[in-house]
Amino acid sequence: MKRLSVLGSTGSIGEQTLDVVSLHPDAFDVVALAAGKSIVRLAEQVKRFRPELVSVGSEDGARQLRERVGPELDIRVGAPGLEAVATHPADLVMAALVGAVGLAPTLAAIRAGRDVALANKEVMVMAGALVRREVSARGTSLLPVDSEHSAIFQALSGQRVEDVSRLILTCSGGPFRDAEAWPAERLARARREEALDHPNWKMGDKITIDSASLMNKGLEVIEARWLFDVPPERIDVVVHPQSIVHSLVEYRDTSVMAQVGLPDMRVPIAVALAHPDRLSLEIPRLDLAAVSRLDFEEPDRERFPNLGFAYQALEGSEAAPAVLNAANEVAVAGFLAGKIPFGAIARTNGAVLEEHLGTCRGSRVEGLEDVLEADRWGRARARAALGLGDQSVTAGESA
Ligand SMILES: NC(=O)c1ccc[n+]([C@@H]2O[C@H](COP(=O)([O-])OP(=O)(O)OC[C@H]3O[C@@H](n4cnc5c(N)ncnc54)[C@H](OP(=O)(O)O)[C@@H]3O)[C@@H](O)[C@H]2O)c1
């Protein structure tokens, strides 16, 4: 039986992880859970899975949880609580927090020798080189959960990375793919509910906005660069509106391996949870004749400049992806709070990245403190650019 801890258990990925676990109660023992504010949901999970340890975002949340589940449970709070859950004795940690707040606990899990199933892509975006170094120093495994990276992971199985000529990430194009319906001027004024209306996937709010702005695909390019150690010039993006082909690997003999299936995050979650085994899932299966056609097109880099910013960040400096990620987290939080228009997200990301590269092009990241400094700087500059004041400038607070 695998001992499993879940960081972000009340979120979209966290809940689907527990769904998969519920289908295989003999394969997994849920030993620790961490959440933020969703106390009612967490209390239900505690009653159902009986973990040894949980963590919540605040003392008040801890008090509310204790009232619901009784005095025996070990309840921790805040950043130390996340670290306690991440390092609790377990075989696998599902990293499903959202944003920069996940970086420290994920690194702590790796340093404690845990295998990590990684959904929290911002961790690799901010500190991919550092995470890679820690994973190889500790001999742990990093198993991708993002559907595109899980597809690549599966398409690489049994192959040598030296034989790879190109990774091809697919991208649904999001709710604003149609340039006639969504010309640049209308896109800049898109409303919150329009941006949250993703055509293929039901996900947390932050990633859904990132999917609408194509920042999500930019973050995934950076994530792929570090997960698979492939340089950015050999990572391509193609828009595929049906989200059936989850991504592809091209080899030097021109063979292309794809992983395909209906869009359902429980599949990549199950792949990561069970690796190297496979779990049965009683969910709808792909019927190619019913799908009947698969479309592909170039991404629109003019209406969605965020994708280009990701490549510029990778080429610009080692700290630039963390700066870009920080600016984006602040801007997305501002948009979700109704404080800034949709168009301001990409504008802010571009301006903060340009300012960073203007002074720090080619700079190197030596350790976690450099990454956190880049994160703080990116947040502060984005808040200043958006007139959002100067509070909340540490990793994850705005996520
Ligand atoms: N959803 C998807 O289908 C999908 C697909 C691919 C990749 N991903 C990636 O997976 C990650 C999770 O996405 P999601 O959609 O599951 O996000 P989500 O639904 O917003 O869930 C985020 C989780 O993190 C917790 N959390 C957030 N801030 C916290 C804090 N400061 N302290 C403690 N807990 C905190 C939340 O707790 P509370 O709700 O209790 O506050 C929740 O459990 C993201 O990096 C995303 O890009 C998601």
The ligand as an SDF file (V2000), in Angstrom:
LIG
                    3D

 48 52  0  0  0  0  0  0  0  0999 V2000
   -7.1490   21.7510  -12.3020 N   0  0  0  0  0  0  0  0  0  0  0  0
   -6.5900   21.1420  -13.3310 C   0  0  0  0  0  0  0  0  0  0  0  0
   -7.2630   20.4620  -14.1090 O   0  0  0  0  0  0  0  0  0  0  0  0
   -5.1090   21.2660  -13.5610 C   0  0  0  0  0  0  0  0  0  0  0  0
   -4.5450   20.6730  -14.6920 C   0  0  0  0  0  0  0  0  0  0  0  0
   -3.1720   20.7260  -14.8670 C   0  0  0  0  0  0  0  0  0  0  0  0
   -2.3650   21.3840  -13.9460 C   0  0  0  0  0  0  0  0  0  0  0  0
   -2.9420   21.9730  -12.8580 N   0  0  0  0  0  0  0  0  0  0  0  0
   -2.0770   22.6710  -11.8950 C   0  0  0  0  0  0  0  0  0  0  0  0
   -2.2760   22.0920  -10.6110 O   0  0  0  0  0  0  0  0  0  0  0  0
   -2.1680   23.0840   -9.5920 C   0  0  0  0  0  0  0  0  0  0  0  0
   -3.4590   23.0820   -8.7780 C   0  0  0  0  0  0  0  0  0  0  0  0
   -4.5040   23.5390   -9.6270 O   0  0  0  0  0  0  0  0  0  0  0  0
   -6.0440   23.4490   -9.2060 P   0  0  0  0  0  0  0  0  0  0  0  0
   -6.8010   23.7850  -10.4240 O   0  0  0  0  0  0  0  0  0  0  0  0
   -6.2910   22.1630   -8.4980 O   0  0  0  0  0  0  0  0  0  0  0  0
   -6.1320   24.6780   -8.1730 O   0  0  0  0  0  0  0  0  0  0  0  0
   -7.2930   25.0260   -7.1540 P   0  0  0  0  0  0  0  0  0  0  0  0
   -8.5430   24.2910   -7.4920 O   0  0  0  0  0  0  0  0  0  0  0  0
   -7.3330   26.5050   -7.0360 O   0  0  0  0  0  0  0  0  0  0  0  0
   -6.7400   24.3990   -5.7660 O   0  0  0  0  0  0  0  0  0  0  0  0
   -5.6180   24.9240   -5.1090 C   0  0  0  0  0  0  0  0  0  0  0  0
   -5.3780   24.2030   -3.7930 C   0  0  0  0  0  0  0  0  0  0  0  0
   -4.2980   24.8480   -3.1090 O   0  0  0  0  0  0  0  0  0  0  0  0
   -4.7380   25.2630   -1.8170 C   0  0  0  0  0  0  0  0  0  0  0  0
   -4.0690   26.5210   -1.4950 N   0  0  0  0  0  0  0  0  0  0  0  0
   -3.9590   27.6400   -2.2460 C   0  0  0  0  0  0  0  0  0  0  0  0
   -3.2460   28.5810   -1.6140 N   0  0  0  0  0  0  0  0  0  0  0  0
   -2.8880   28.0420   -0.4230 C   0  0  0  0  0  0  0  0  0  0  0  0
   -2.1500   28.5050    0.7030 C   0  0  0  0  0  0  0  0  0  0  0  0
   -1.6180   29.7540    0.7270 N   0  0  0  0  0  0  0  0  0  0  0  0
   -1.9690   27.6540    1.7520 N   0  0  0  0  0  0  0  0  0  0  0  0
   -2.4930   26.4010    1.7520 C   0  0  0  0  0  0  0  0  0  0  0  0
   -3.2120   25.9120    0.7230 N   0  0  0  0  0  0  0  0  0  0  0  0
   -3.4070   26.7230   -0.3390 C   0  0  0  0  0  0  0  0  0  0  0  0
   -6.2320   25.4390   -1.9310 C   0  0  0  0  0  0  0  0  0  0  0  0
   -6.8300   25.3380   -0.6630 O   0  0  0  0  0  0  0  0  0  0  0  0
   -8.2740   26.0180   -0.3020 P   0  0  0  0  0  0  0  0  0  0  0  0
   -9.1580   25.8460   -1.4780 O   0  0  0  0  0  0  0  0  0  0  0  0
   -8.6870   25.1740    0.8840 O   0  0  0  0  0  0  0  0  0  0  0  0
   -8.0070   27.4460    0.0620 O   0  0  0  0  0  0  0  0  0  0  0  0
   -6.5650   24.2330   -2.8360 C   0  0  0  0  0  0  0  0  0  0  0  0
   -6.5880   23.0640   -2.0630 O   0  0  0  0  0  0  0  0  0  0  0  0
   -1.8970   24.4190  -10.3100 C   0  0  0  0  0  0  0  0  0  0  0  0
   -0.5340   24.6910  -10.3320 O   0  0  0  0  0  0  0  0  0  0  0  0
   -2.3890   24.1550  -11.7370 C   0  0  0  0  0  0  0  0  0  0  0  0
   -1.7070   24.9200  -12.6970 O   0  0  0  0  0  0  0  0  0  0  0  0
   -4.2850   21.9290  -12.6460 C   0  0  0  0  0  0  0  0  0  0  0  0
  1  2  1  0
  2  3  2  0
  2  4  1  0
  4  5  1  0
  4 48  2  0
  5  6  2  0
  6  7  1  0
  7  8  2  0
  8  9  1  0
  8 48  1  0
  9 10  1  0
  9 46  1  0
 10 11  1  0
 11 12  1  0
 11 44  1  0
 12 13  1  0
 13 14  1  0
 14 15  2  0
 14 16  1  0
 14 17  1  0
 17 18  1  0
 18 19  2  0
 18 20  1  0
 18 21  1  0
 21 22  1  0
 22 23  1  0
 23 24  1  0
 23 42  1  0
 24 25  1  0
 25 26  1  0
 25 36  1  0
 26 27  1  0
 26 35  1  0
 27 28  2  0
 28 29  1  0
 29 30  1  0
 29 35  2  0
 30 31  1  0
 30 32  2  0
 32 33  1  0
 33 34  2  0
 34 35  1  0
 36 37  1  0
 36 42  1  0
 37 38  1  0
 38 39  2  0
 38 40  1  0
 38 41  1  0
 42 43  1  0
 44 45  1  0
 44 46  1  0
 46 47  1  0
M  CHG  2   8   1  16  -1
M  END
$$$$
